[in-house]
Amino acid sequence: MESMNILVITDKLIFGGAEMYFCKLENQLHDPNINFHYAAGSGELYEKIKHKNSFSEISRTKHLQNIKKLKKILITKEIDLIHANSLRMVLYFIFIKKLTKKNFKIVYTKHNVTVLEEKNRFLFSHLLNKYVDRIITVSDFEKFNLVNAGIKPNKITTVYNGVDLQQFVFHRKEKGGTFNVGILARLSEEKNHELFINIAHQLRDVPNLMFYIAGDGPEYQKLKNIIRTLNLSHRIKMVGIVHKPEEFIKSMNLLLLTSYREVFPMVILEAMAVGTPIISIDRGGIKEAIIENKTGFLINNHSVDDFCKKILFIESEEQVWNQCIENARRKVEEEFSLDQMVSNTLQEYWKCN
């Protein structure tokens, strides 16, 4: 079997789903016939990088400088395949391919909805069909969207995000006096934390409920002000950046996901793994993991009333709560483990060889 040199790359290492995916690959990818190299922009997740001798830092803003640096890496390391974890990195290497005339392959993992596909669907599909050899989607929902956008179906494979089951250990909960309801997401507009606050506001008179917002981001001060204005500081706690997500999720009796849009959020699988039930808005590929009333609970619309009714139902129905927890953990073990994600990603690399 021929050996390969692969560069795995992403834009930045700020806390987020695509960035955590990159870190997992950097930590876990291993094949005796592949030499791995990595590159990314700066960010707080840099501390998670294990193979720093194989890692190159790129700029988050200086694109021409990045192209020069990546061109040099491509040539000196004799890179055969690029695994791009953002469309921007795909575009970098299309440009580098034209510059160098080198015949390397491009694998693209599509983590989110891109500006180009929204603004110019034809150009988006043309570039992917012509220049990208394999496309990994993190849900079948996203695979279906790409096929609808005109991408050749035989280029696309769904590889689900994987949970490290050694890190996210199952924890059987005991119902105590306080019922903790949490949200763990970047504090940005698309995550719709205002809905979470409005849910807490509507349930403010239920004595045993406490609400926790974990994460940081541009909406931090705005959300803090809303909580203060509504006189909910005794009921909602903002806990900031969480360095051990498994500990935060484990400490919750229930996790909510309120986003305006999602592709396939990792936090859902993490909650299912540790044994914390989740109520999620039904968006993107979420229903591929959450089966209503079996492995979690889905809400169709951003309705405060619907979320509140479901929270009160789950809080009072201990049997439903426990059954959901067991079903969810089983589904993660069978379909969403980190080992499966790494193995399936390696298969995509070898399909290009």
N, C-alpha and C positions, 0 to 999 in steps of 0.2 A: 504493500500500500504506500502510495506517495505521501510525503509529508506536506503540510501546509503552514503558511504564515498568515495569521489572522489579526486584524486590528479591530477591536471592539471600541466604539466611540459614542459619546453623547455630548449634548451642549454644555451641561453644567452639573454640579453636584450639590445643588440645593435640595432640601427635603421635598420629595415628591415621588409619585408612583413610578414614573419612567426612570428616575434617578436611582431609586431603590432596586429596581429590576437590573440596571447596569451593575450596581454593587454586588448583587447576588451572583451575576454571571462572572464578574471579576474574581469573586471569592471562590466560586465552585467549579468553573469550567476546567476540565482536565481531559486530555487525550494524548496518549504517547506519540501520536503522529502529527500533532499540531503545536506550533509555537505561538503563544498568545501575546499580543501587545494591546495596551489600553490607552485611551486618551479622553479627556473631558475638561470642561471649564471648572473654575474654582467653586467652592461651596462647603457647607458644614459636613457633608457626607464624606469628604476626603479622608477623614479619620477611619472610615470603614474600609478603605482600600488596603488590600493585603500585599499585593505584588508591586510595591512602589518602584522597584528596579525596572519593571516593564511598563511603567505608567508615564505618560507625557501630559503636562498641563497645557491647555490651549486657552486663548482669551475668550471672554464671553461677549466681546464687542468688536474686536479688531479682525475683521473677516479676511482681509488680504494677508495679514500677518499669519493667520491660521492656515490659509491655503498654502503659503510658502513652507510653513513648518510641516504640515501634513504631507506635502509633496516630497519633502526630504525624507520623512519617516517611511513613506511608501517605497522610495527607491532604495534607501540604505538597508531597510529590514526585508526587502524583497517581498512585500505584502501581496498575497494571492487573493485575499478576500477581505472586504470591509463589512463589518456588521454595524450599520448605522441605526441609532436609536432616536433619531429625529429626522424630519424631512430636510431641515437645514443641512445636516451632515450628508444626506443623500445628494443635495444640490452641490455641496462642496466637492464631492468626489466625482460627480458628473463633469464638473468643470476641470478637475485634476486629470480625469481620464482624457479629456480633449487636449489638455496641455501636454501630457506625457506620452499619449498614444499607448499606454500600458494596458494590458488585457486582464485587469483584475475583476473579480466578481463583486457585486453589491447585494447584501442581504439587508432588508429594512424591516425593523419591528415598528409597527404603527401603534403608538400608545394613545394618541388623542386626535381630535378633529383639528385639521390644519387650516390656516388662512387660505392657502393656495386652492385647496379643494372646494372651499366655500366661494372663493372669488372667481376661479377659473377651472372648472371641473375638467374641461377638455385638455388643458395644458397639464394638469395634475396627472390624469390617466395616461396621456401620451408619454410623459417623462418616466413614469413607473413601468409602463409596458416596454419602452425602448431600452432603458438603462439599468433597471433593477432585475436581478436574476431570481431572487426569492423574496416574498413578502410574508412576514409573520404577523398575524393578527392575534390579539389577546382574548378575542371572543368570536364566536360564530356570527354574532350580530354584526360585528365590524367587517368580517369576511363578506357577508351578504351585501353590506353597503358598498364595499370596494367593487364587487362584481357588478352591482347596479351602476357604479360610476364608470364602468367600461374596462376595468382591469381584467386581464386574462385569468380565469379561475385556476388554471393549472400552475400559476405562479404562487398561489396563496395557500398557506397552511395556518390553522389555528393552533397556537401553543399557549395554553393557559398559564397565567402567572402562578408561581409555585410558592407555597408557604414552607418555611423551615420548621419542621415539626419538632426539632430539638429545641428551638428557641420559643416557639409558640406551643407550649406544653398544655395539654388539656387539664382544666381545673374545675372540679365539680363544686358548684356554688351552694352555700347555705343561705337561705333567706334570713336576713337580719332585720333590725328595726328600720333601717333606711334603705330605700330602693334607689340606687344610683343610675341615672340616665346620662349617657355621654355622647359626645361627638368628637372624632379625631380626624381632622382635615386641615389643610392649609387655610389660613384665614384670608380667603380671597372671595371675590364677589360670586363666582360661579358655584361655590360650595353652599351658598344660601344659608348662612348661619342665622340670618334674621328670622327665618322660619323656625329654627330651633329655639330662639329666644321667645318667639310668639307662642310656641307650644308650652314652654315653661311658664309664661305669663298666664295662659289659660288654665294651667293646672296649679297655680300658685297656692291655692287653698287646700290642696291635698297634702296632709301633714307630713307623710313619710317620704315624699319625693324630693331628691336633690339632683341638680343638673350640672354637668361639667363640660367645659369647652377646652379641648387640648389642641395645641398647635400655635403657630405664629404666622404672620403675614401682613399684607398691607391694610387689612380691615381691622387690625387689633384695636386701635383707639376708638374707631367708630362703634364697634360692637360693645366696647367697655362703656361708652357714653350712653348707648341705648339701654344697657342693663341698669345703669345708674338712674336714667330718666324714668324707667318703669319701676323703680324701687325694688329691684330683684337681686341686689347684691348678696342678700342673705340666702337666696335660693339658687343662684347660678354662680359657679366659680370658674374663673379663667385660669387655667393651670400653666399656660405657656408651652414652650417647646418640650416635647416628651422624647427623651433619649432612649427609653426602653418602652416601646409601644405595647409590648406584651404585658407589662406590668399595669399600665393604665387600663387596657382593655379588660384584663383579668379583674380589676377592681370595680368594674361596672356590672350592674345587673342587666343592663340593656344598652345597646348602641344604636344611634340613629344615623341615617344618611339622607341628607335633604337637598342634594345638589340640583342645579338646573339641568346639567347634562353630565354624563359619565360615559366612558367606554367600558371599563371593567375595573372598578377600584379594588386595590389590594386589601384595604382595611376590612372589607366584607369577609374575605377568606381568613384573615387573621382572627377576626371575631369568632368565626365558625370553628377555627382550630382550638382556641383557648376555652371555648364553652360559654361565650357571651351571646345571647340571642340578639338578632339585629332586625330593626324595622327600616326598610329602605324605600326610597322613591324608585319606581320601576322605570329605569332608563338604561340605554345601551345594552350590554350583555349581562346585566345583573341577574336576570331570571335564569341564566345558565347555572348559577350557583344557588340562588335562593329560590326554592320551590315553596310556594305559598302554603303556610301552615304546616310545613314539614321540616324545612331546613332554615326557615326564617319567615319574615312577613313583608309583603309588598304593598305599597300605597301608589295608586295610579296618578293622583294629582297632588300638587303642593297645598294640601288642605290641612289647616291647623286642626280642625275638628276630627278628620280621619286619623291623623297621627295620635291625637289625644285619646280617642276611643280605643285604639289598638294598644296604647301604653297601659291604660287602665285594665283592659281585658287580660293582657299578659301578666300584669302585676298580680291579678287576682286568681288566675288559672295556673296553679303550680304544676299540674300534670302536663298541660300543653307546653309550658315553659321547659320542663325537664325533657320531654320527648323531642322537642325541637333541638335542644342542645346536643343530645345523643346522635340524632340524625345528621346534624350539621357536621360534627366532628368526623363521622363515618364517611361522609361525602368528600370532605377535604382529603382524608387519608387515601381514598380511592381515586380521586380525579385531579387534585390540585397540590400535590407535593412538590417541593423544590427539586427533588431527584428526578421526577418526571419532566419538569420544565427544562432542566439542564440536558437530560438525555435527548429530548425531542429537539432542542436547539442544535445540539451537535449533529443530529441527523440532517437538519436543514443545511448545515455547512457542507456535509459530505455530498449532498445532492448537487452541489455546485461544482464539485471537483471533476 
